[in-house]
Amino acid sequence: MRDRKRDSRLAVAISLSIALAGSTAHAGPLVGARHGIVASTNPLASRVGADVLARGGNAVDAAVAVAFALAVTWPAAGNLGGGGFMLIRRSDGRAEVIDYRERAPLAAARDMYLDSRGNVVPEASTVGLRAAGVPGTVAGLALAHRRHGALPWRDLVEPARRLAQDGFALDLANVVMLRRGAALLARFPESARLFLRDGKPPMVGDPLIQADLAQTLARISRDPRDFYTGETSRLLLEEMAANGGIITAKDLAGYEPTIRKPLEGQYRGFTILTMPPPSSGGAILLEMLHMLEKRPIGALGHNSADEIHLLVEVMRRAFADKAAYMGDTDFVKVPINGLINPQYADSLAQTIDMARATPSAQVKAGLPSRFEAPETTHFTIIDKDGNVVTNTYTLNGLYGCGATVKGTGVLLNNEMDDFTSKPGAPNMFGLVQGEANAIAPGKRPLSAMAPTIVLKDGKVRFALGSPGGPTIINTVLQVIINVIDFDMDISQAIAQPRFHHQWLPDAILWEPFGVSKETRAELERRGHRFADKPMAIGDAQAIAVDPRDGTRQAASDPRQGGIPVGN
């Protein structure tokens, strides 16, 4: 019999090393391919996508298969019960976004998470079925397939169904996540039955078999609307009725994803295609890049005091705008053209003092309307013809609201926490948000997701994205800067230590070994404050295209240990 106590100590030690691995700047493997390639956080899911490409499927076919596979092999964030955004660029240059973000149920109300005194009720928007928005993942994947897919739908769902039915051995990354989520999962009997062993997290190598999820996937493979109007929806509605949820049959039957036009901006001769609202990720990314456009970042030195100071000052100004203006454009007016206007960004950049940090209390949202014209897991795919998919989807927190719908194997999101429960009150990520993101029936909560494609002379140079709540935007920003300003390959660019500032709280989140003692002291002398403890930031998945011969070069973030697969 194994010494479970010894194995437990070993797993915890290894999990810590994984969490900090990216901070040592040791790049993960840079995987090359002549034809198609997939980068995701889970090797089994990446293999599923690469197999689809090898069978003649295109990037969208592979994306559908990978998304379903991650729902099985990466339950912390891969999902059927959540939502997200897919950015697609066809080889002929056409690009679109499929917005399958969750929506607030029709019974949702602006103050539904406040008590009689107007205070936010702890856990009300994060734990249990009342925290769940109407899921969009299955509908979004089905729409992507109808518009762009080549292989039969059933063939794309089947690999995930087999993985759920036959099971797979849990790797260390999954075990680490299950350890982090165990306390939440233990609060829900069905989740505890599926993902824990006698109330405790499983061990590395233990099998995870999800028979109910396999049956759900079998139904979806026959008809994706089953999730919204069939047997799966019936089981979901029974769970809602029995446990205080507010999603109804009308919510499910009425859910439809939306086709949107990507945002586009320029940075040092590169074209950036990225996410429009209701994600804030793309607009805030472009706002920051435009603030940096006139600064010689490469000459400052990577992760030097000057570079970190500049980026933090840019981050705090952009995130102040995020809090003030961003929301679902179907419900509120967002000054999006002003936010991404280079002149507006330059006006903000001119307020940066390179010698002193600006306290966040003194940083107010700017006035983008003066320049106005009339967000987790991520995967990236490029096929042999040059079609690109970069997709971020999520349950929000690890394992979402913690509840699994009995009989389906489907974990539900806690996406309602991404709304503003109360202006000025931080959400689970510490984000302070404004009235534009207040709860309303049918509204999409604000996101930070930022799937992004970078072009040079009209050709794809690299595509990327990341999970991580509000850190998503700054993860994507730093990878782009590492490639363009510091001339790193995509693997090096992803592995570099990262940092994050989001206006409030006024502190730099940091990764260990990323900032030297001397650099930190200099930044503190300028007035910056560091969070008490380090943390791993992001889990980027990216693919670059060598402009000389078209070779694909993919990298998965070493922070989670994914391995790209190509052919």
Secondary structure as GFF3:
##gff-version 3
##sequence-region A 1 567
A	DSSP	alpha_helix	4	21	.	.	.	ID=ss1
A	DSSP	three_ten_helix	22	24	.	.	.	ID=ss2
A	DSSP	beta_strand	31	33	.	.	.	ID=ss3
A	DSSP	beta_strand	37	39	.	.	.	ID=ss4
A	DSSP	alpha_helix	43	54	.	.	.	ID=ss5
A	DSSP	alpha_helix	59	73	.	.	.	ID=ss6
A	DSSP	beta_strand	83	89	.	.	.	ID=ss7
A	DSSP	beta_strand	95	100	.	.	.	ID=ss8
A	DSSP	three_ten_helix	129	131	.	.	.	ID=ss9
A	DSSP	alpha_helix	137	148	.	.	.	ID=ss10
A	DSSP	alpha_helix	153	166	.	.	.	ID=ss11
A	DSSP	beta_strand	168	169	.	.	.	ID=ss12
A	DSSP	alpha_helix	172	185	.	.	.	ID=ss13
A	DSSP	alpha_helix	189	195	.	.	.	ID=ss14
A	DSSP	beta_strand	207	208	.	.	.	ID=ss15
A	DSSP	alpha_helix	211	222	.	.	.	ID=ss16
A	DSSP	alpha_helix	226	229	.	.	.	ID=ss17
A	DSSP	alpha_helix	231	242	.	.	.	ID=ss18
A	DSSP	alpha_helix	249	254	.	.	.	ID=ss19
A	DSSP	beta_strand	258	260	.	.	.	ID=ss20
A	DSSP	beta_strand	263	267	.	.	.	ID=ss21
A	DSSP	beta_strand	270	274	.	.	.	ID=ss22
A	DSSP	alpha_helix	281	292	.	.	.	ID=ss23
A	DSSP	alpha_helix	297	300	.	.	.	ID=ss24
A	DSSP	alpha_helix	305	325	.	.	.	ID=ss25
A	DSSP	alpha_helix	336	339	.	.	.	ID=ss26
A	DSSP	alpha_helix	342	349	.	.	.	ID=ss27
A	DSSP	three_ten_helix	360	362	.	.	.	ID=ss28
A	DSSP	three_ten_helix	368	371	.	.	.	ID=ss29
A	DSSP	beta_strand	377	382	.	.	.	ID=ss30
A	DSSP	beta_strand	388	394	.	.	.	ID=ss31
A	DSSP	beta_strand	404	405	.	.	.	ID=ss32
A	DSSP	beta_strand	410	411	.	.	.	ID=ss33
A	DSSP	three_ten_helix	415	418	.	.	.	ID=ss34
A	DSSP	three_ten_helix	435	437	.	.	.	ID=ss35
A	DSSP	beta_strand	452	456	.	.	.	ID=ss36
A	DSSP	beta_strand	459	465	.	.	.	ID=ss37
A	DSSP	alpha_helix	471	484	.	.	.	ID=ss38
A	DSSP	alpha_helix	490	495	.	.	.	ID=ss39
A	DSSP	beta_strand	499	500	.	.	.	ID=ss40
A	DSSP	beta_strand	509	510	.	.	.	ID=ss41
A	DSSP	alpha_helix	517	525	.	.	.	ID=ss42
A	DSSP	beta_strand	541	545	.	.	.	ID=ss43
A	DSSP	beta_strand	552	556	.	.	.	ID=ss44
A	DSSP	beta_strand	565	566	.	.	.	ID=ss45
###
